[in-house]
Structures are given as C-alpha cells and as structure tokens.
Amino acid sequence: MSASTLGTLFTVTTFGESHGKAIGCVVDGCPPGLSLSESDIQPELDRRRPGASPYVTQREEADRVNILSGVYEGKTTGTPVALLIENTGQRSSDYDVLATVFRPGHADYTYWQKYGIRDPRGGGRASARLTAPLVAAGAIAGKWLHEQYGTVVRACLGQLGDIPVPFRAWEYTDDNPFFAASDDVALLSRLGERLDMLRVEGDSIGARVDVVAQSVPVGWGDPLYAKLDAMIARAMMGINAVKGVEIGAGFRVVSRLGSENSDALTPEGFAGNEAGGILGGISTGQDIVVSLAAKPTPSIRKPRQTIDTAGNPRTLETPGRHDPCVGIRAVPVAQAMLKLVLMDAALRHRAQCADVQRTTRDISR
C-alpha cells in the first residue's frame, strides 16, 4: 500500500491504523523559521476529536499531538516534522465479528480482494481515525499561509440530510456542535433532534460541507494536469466518506446560460465568483469556494445483508461507536485538507513564478 503521501513540495505521509498503538504523519517540505509548537496544532485536533460532542462517535480519545522532529528552539528547521498521536480509546473486541464478515459500504471487501489481508479493528487503515494526522498537518500549513499571505481557510456544515443550514457568519461555527455558521436556535435544535432520532433508530445520514479560502493570491495552480481545482478535488476525495466535490457553482452550472455564469471582468474587479476562485486551473485572487458531499456513515446498527470471507450470506448489525453523521467531523478535516493543497500550491508557485512582472494590475482585490 504505497499511496499514503499527499503533495509534491509540501508532502504529508500518514501512518497507523484505527486500533494500532498510534497514528501520525511526517510533514516534509515545511520552510524553515516557522514558529511551531504543539499548542499551534492542538486546538484544531480538539475540534475534530471523537467524543467532543454528543452527536459524534463516543470513542474517547485525547488526541494529544507530540512533535518528534523538525523543530528546534520553537522554530521549524526545514527538515521533516514528525507528528505522533497515541491511540488510547480502542475497544477492539467490538470488531471481533468483523474478522470474517464484510461490512456493507466499507472498504472491507475491496481491501480483502486487493491485499488478501485486512485489519478489521475499526476499519484499520481505512478508518476516519486517520484524518487526525491530516488535521494536525493542516494546522502547520494554515499557520504558514496566514503569516506569508494572510490566507484564512474556514469551513462549515452546509446541509444535514434534507435540512439546509443557511450561512449567517463564520463566528458561529465553533459555538455549536454541528459547525453550523448560524445562531438560529430553532435550526440548531432541529439538527440535534434529527441526530438524536438517528441514534435511537441505529441509522445515519449524509451531509454537505462548505469550505472557503480567503486572501489567496492570483496565480496558484498549473495547467493542464496540476490545476488547482483538480488538486483540490483529488485531495477532498481522499477524505473518508466523501463522494462528491464541487468548485464554485459546481453542478448548478448544468442549468445555467453562459451569460449567467461567466464572471464578467470590470476595472473594479470580478462581477461574480461562479468559478469558485479558479479559472483555467489557476487562482484568480477571489475566494476559493469548495463543497463536499459526505455519504451516510455505513456503520449502523440496522440489520443489512452481506457475505463472509467464504462467500456465505450473512446478516450484519455493525457494532462499535459510530458517528450518526460523519459529515460533522468532516468539517475540520476538509478545512485542513484545503490548507494542505494551498500550501503545496504556494510553494510550487514560489519556485516557478516568484519574480514574474505583471503587465496588468491585480483586479481581484
């Protein structure tokens, strides 16, 4: 299994399994001189960690991060930064039945067919537990991007099942357990009631996550096959349970006319941002806007039909502690993933185009 590294110049290689001794990552390509400590990373991990609210998996993990290398006297040295997060809340006995039975909707069957062996404890390498190291690495990328360019990346829950979550203000996202950019008490209560009902029923539901990057300079991304939007889509599809990615207007462009969708240019700037801040695979300087579709958590208590490793029919109720909506904890993960992609794009651009003279002024601001 060799595809465990994300990025070209700023790379993140993750390691570990859901119920192993630890998980973590090695971040290579981080420029030297960045002030960095565990306190820069831990707040982001705390937002993602299991057990943080009654509406996510109740597996108890502190998710305390340790920086093992790449930092001297509080600053990055330019050498690989190794991050370690110990697993302390495993309950592997919950998964004994899964050693010989495939969970519907999971990677169990495909891992078994491809490798001839799999770790059934919590999904092993295919577990969403492995998003924690990405969030940790994203904190490093986010700090560097903000210091260098003023770039800020935010994310929120845009929809839970059939319940839209209208955007009000970013400041609200950390004031509720859903990462909703809203202070609408009735709406938040409705979201909680929906998730409480799903827990009682032993079922789950999908969600949409919206991610926005502000203060991204013009010019990041490379045509034709390293387009910034292609890099973003590829990375976002690497997040567990994500089945769809939109940039800007996304699938809404299907019903639009060119006259409605073309983001006219004026001396004062762009008249719109249907393109989501990217044209021809290159950033325009506008906000980069991304939306993700996360499928319902396939680990549910409702009985479903499956087979075992011998091909015999079985009925399975998935044991363990699971999110009724994995899309909620996908919010900080998607936020981190966009930071990682933008960090890599920034370094690639700096290597190629740092001293290019512009013949027209930047109209994106």
C-alpha positions in Angstrom: 0.0 0.0 0.0 2.1 2.9 -1.3 -0.4 5.8 -1.7 0.0 7.3 1.7 1.6 10.6 0.7 -0.2 13.9 -0.3 1.5 16.8 -2.0 4.5 17.5 -4.2 6.7 20.0 -2.4 4.8 20.2 0.8 4.2 16.5 1.5 2.3 14.7 4.2 2.8 11.0 4.7 0.4 9.4 7.2 0.8 6.2 9.2 -1.1 4.0 11.6 -4.4 2.2 12.0 -7.6 2.9 13.9 -6.8 0.5 16.7 -3.0 0.4 16.5 -0.7 1.9 19.1 -0.6 5.3 17.5 -1.3 7.3 14.3 0.6 10.2 12.9 2.3 11.8 9.9 5.6 13.1 8.6 5.4 16.6 7.1 8.2 17.2 4.6 9.0 20.5 2.8 7.9 22.9 5.6 10.0 26.0 5.2 12.5 26.8 8.0 11.9 29.5 10.5 8.2 29.0 11.2 7.4 29.3 14.9 5.8 26.0 15.8 4.7 24.1 19.0 2.1 21.6 20.0 -0.1 24.5 21.1 -0.4 25.6 17.4 -1.8 22.2 16.4 -3.8 21.0 19.4 -6.8 23.4 19.0 -7.5 22.0 15.5 -7.3 18.4 16.7 -9.7 19.3 19.6 -12.3 20.4 17.1 -12.1 17.1 15.2 -11.6 14.6 18.0 -14.1 11.9 18.9 -16.2 12.3 21.9 -16.1 16.1 21.6 -19.9 16.3 21.4 -22.9 14.0 21.9 -23.5 14.0 18.1 -20.3 12.3 17.1 -18.7 8.9 17.9 -18.3 8.5 21.7 -14.9 6.8 21.4 -12.8 8.7 24.0 -9.5 9.9 22.6 -7.5 12.8 23.9 -5.7 13.2 20.6 -2.7 14.9 22.2 -0.1 15.6 19.5 3.6 15.3 20.0 6.2 16.9 17.7 9.0 14.4 17.4 11.3 16.2 14.9 11.9 19.1 12.6 11.6 21.8 15.3 14.5 23.4 17.2 14.1 26.1 19.9 10.5 26.6 18.8 11.1 27.0 15.0 11.0 24.7 12.1 14.4 23.7 10.7 13.3 22.7 7.2 13.7 19.0 8.0 10.8 16.6 8.2 8.3 17.4 11.0 7.1 14.1 12.6 3.8 14.2 14.5 2.6 11.4 16.8 -0.9 10.9 18.3 -1.3 7.9 20.6 -4.4 5.8 20.4 -5.8 5.3 23.9 -9.6 4.6 23.5 -9.6 1.4 21.4 -12.2 -1.2 22.1 -11.2 -3.8 19.6 -13.5 -6.5 21.0 -16.4 -4.6 19.3 -15.0 -5.8 16.0 -14.3 -9.5 16.6 -17.3 -10.5 14.5 -15.9 -8.5 11.5 -12.8 -10.6 11.2 -14.7 -12.8 8.8 -17.7 -10.7 7.7 -17.6 -7.7 5.3 -19.4 -4.5 6.4 -21.6 -3.1 3.6 -20.5 0.3 2.4 -17.0 -0.1 3.9 -13.6 -0.9 2.4 -13.6 -4.4 4.0 -14.4 -6.3 0.8 -12.1 -4.3 -1.5 -9.2 -4.4 0.9 -9.6 -8.2 1.2 -9.8 -8.7 -2.5 -6.8 -6.5 -3.3 -4.4 -7.4 -0.5 -5.6 -10.7 0.8 -5.4 -9.4 4.4 -7.0 -6.6 6.3 -7.2 -5.1 9.8 -10.9 -5.4 10.9 -10.5 -3.4 14.1 -12.3 -0.2 13.4 -11.6 -0.4 9.7 -7.8 -0.3 10.2 -6.1 1.9 7.7 -9.5 2.8 6.0 -10.8 4.4 9.2 -11.7 8.1 9.5 -9.4 8.0 12.6 -6.6 8.6 10.0 -7.9 12.1 9.3 -6.5 13.3 12.7 -2.9 13.5 11.3 -4.2 15.4 8.3 -5.8 17.9 10.6 -2.5 18.2 12.6 -0.5 18.8 9.4 -3.2 21.3 8.2 -2.6 23.4 11.3 1.1 23.8 10.2 0.1 24.7 6.6 -2.6 27.1 7.8 -0.2 29.0 10.1 2.4 29.4 7.3 -0.2 30.5 4.8 -1.6 33.1 7.1 1.8 34.5 8.1 3.0 34.7 4.5 -0.1 35.7 2.6 -2.9 36.5 5.2 -4.7 33.4 3.8 -7.6 32.2 6.0 -9.4 28.9 5.4 -12.8 28.3 7.1 -15.4 25.5 6.8 -19.0 24.9 8.0 -21.8 22.4 7.7 -23.9 23.4 4.8 -26.6 20.8 4.9 -27.5 17.8 7.1 -29.6 15.3 5.2 -32.6 17.2 3.9 -32.1 20.1 6.3 -30.3 23.1 4.7 -28.1 25.1 7.0 -28.1 28.7 5.7 -24.9 30.7 6.2 -25.0 33.6 8.7 -21.5 34.3 9.9 -18.2 32.3 10.4 -18.0 33.4 14.0 -20.8 30.9 14.9 -19.1 27.7 13.6 -17.4 27.0 16.9 -20.4 27.9 19.1 -22.4 24.8 18.3 -21.6 21.1 18.0 -22.5 21.0 14.3 -20.0 23.6 13.0 -23.0 25.4 11.6 -22.3 29.1 10.6 -25.6 30.0 12.3 -27.0 31.2 15.6 -30.6 30.2 14.7 -31.7 28.4 17.8 -34.7 26.7 16.1 -32.4 25.3 13.4 -29.8 24.1 15.8 -32.4 22.4 17.8 -33.8 20.7 14.7 -30.4 19.4 13.8 -29.9 17.9 17.3 -33.3 16.3 17.3 -32.6 14.7 13.9 -29.3 13.2 15.1 -30.9 12.0 18.4 -33.5 10.2 16.4 -30.9 8.6 14.2 -29.1 7.3 17.2 -32.2 5.7 18.6 -33.0 4.2 15.2 -29.5 3.0 14.7 -29.2 4.7 11.4 -27.1 7.5 9.8 -27.4 10.4 7.4 -25.3 12.3 4.8 -24.2 16.0 4.8 -22.7 18.8 2.8 -19.6 20.6 3.9 -18.7 24.1 2.6 -15.0 25.3 2.7 -13.8 28.8 1.8 -10.2 30.1 1.5 -9.8 33.9 1.6 -6.8 36.1 0.6 -5.4 33.5 -1.8 -3.1 35.3 -4.3 -3.5 35.2 -8.0 -1.6 32.6 -9.9 -1.5 29.4 -7.8 -2.0 26.2 -9.8 -0.6 24.8 -13.0 -2.3 23.8 -16.3 -3.1 21.3 -17.6 -2.8 18.4 -15.2 -1.9 20.2 -12.0 -4.8 22.6 -12.0 -5.6 24.0 -8.6 -9.2 22.8 -8.7 -8.0 19.3 -9.8 -5.6 19.2 -6.9 -8.3 20.3 -4.5 -10.9 17.7 -5.9 -8.3 14.9 -5.7 -7.4 15.7 -2.1 -11.0 16.1 -1.0 -12.0 12.8 -2.5 -9.3 11.3 -0.3 -11.3 12.2 2.8 -13.3 9.2 4.2 -17.0 9.1 3.1 -16.6 12.0 0.5 -18.5 11.1 -2.7 -18.7 14.4 -4.4 -16.7 17.7 -4.8 -17.9 21.0 -6.2 -15.8 24.0 -7.0 -17.8 27.3 -7.1 -21.2 26.8 -8.7 -20.4 23.1 -9.2 -23.3 21.0 -10.6 -25.5 24.1 -10.7 -23.8 25.2 -13.9 -25.7 22.4 -15.7 -28.9 24.5 -15.9 -27.2 27.9 -16.5 -26.5 30.0 -19.5 -23.1 31.2 -20.4 -24.3 34.8 -19.9 -25.2 33.9 -16.3 -22.2 32.0 -15.3 -19.1 33.7 -16.9 -18.0 36.0 -14.0 -17.6 39.2 -16.0 -14.5 41.3 -15.6 -14.7 45.0 -14.8 -12.0 47.6 -13.9 -13.2 47.3 -10.3 -12.9 43.5 -10.2 -14.9 40.4 -11.0 -18.6 40.8 -11.1 -19.2 37.3 -9.6 -17.5 34.2 -8.4 -19.3 31.3 -10.0 -15.9 29.8 -10.8 -15.1 29.5 -7.1 -11.9 31.5 -7.4 -10.2 29.3 -10.0 -10.0 29.8 -13.8 -8.0 27.6 -16.1 -6.8 25.7 -13.0 -5.2 29.0 -11.7 -6.3 31.0 -8.7 -8.0 34.3 -9.6 -7.4 36.0 -6.2 -11.0 35.7 -5.3 -12.3 33.4 -2.5 -11.8 29.7 -3.3 -15.1 28.0 -2.7 -15.5 24.2 -2.3 -18.3 22.0 -1.3 -18.2 18.3 -0.4 -20.9 15.6 -0.2 -20.3 13.1 2.6 -22.2 9.8 2.5 -24.1 8.4 5.5 -21.9 6.5 7.9 -22.1 2.9 6.7 -21.5 1.6 10.2 -25.1 1.4 11.6 -27.0 -0.9 13.9 -29.8 -1.7 11.4 -29.5 -5.2 10.0 -28.2 -5.4 6.5 -27.4 -8.2 4.1 -23.7 -9.1 3.4 -21.4 -12.0 3.0 -18.5 -13.5 4.9 -15.0 -14.3 3.6 -16.2 -17.7 2.4 -18.9 -16.1 0.4 -21.8 -17.2 2.6 -24.8 -14.9 3.1 -24.9 -13.1 6.5 -27.0 -10.5 8.2 -24.9 -7.9 10.0 -25.6 -5.2 12.6 -22.4 -3.2 12.9 -21.1 -3.0 16.5 -19.0 -0.2 17.9 -19.2 3.6 18.5 -20.0 5.5 15.3 -21.0 8.9 14.0 -24.7 9.3 13.0 -23.4 11.9 10.5 -19.7 11.6 9.6 -20.1 14.9 7.7 -20.0 16.9 11.0 -16.4 15.9 11.9 -15.5 16.2 8.2 -15.8 20.0 8.6 -12.4 20.5 10.3 -10.9 17.7 8.1 -12.0 19.5 4.9 -10.7 22.7 6.2 -7.3 21.2 6.9 -7.2 19.5 3.5 -7.7 22.8 1.7 -4.9 24.3 3.7 -2.6 21.4 2.7 -3.4 21.8 -1.0 -2.9 25.5 -0.9 0.4 25.2 0.9 1.7 22.9 -1.7 0.4 25.2 -4.5 2.0 28.2 -2.9 5.4 26.5 -2.7 5.1 25.3 -6.3 4.2 28.8 -7.5 7.0 30.4 -5.5 9.5 28.1 -7.1 8.3 28.9 -10.6 7.0 32.4 -10.7 8.3 34.4 -7.8 9.8 37.2 -9.9 7.4 37.4 -12.8 6.5 41.0 -13.7 2.7 41.6 -14.2 1.6 43.7 -17.2 -1.9 44.3 -15.8 -2.9 45.1 -12.3 -4.5 42.6 -10.0 -8.2 43.2 -10.1 -9.2 40.5 -7.7 -9.0 42.6 -4.6 
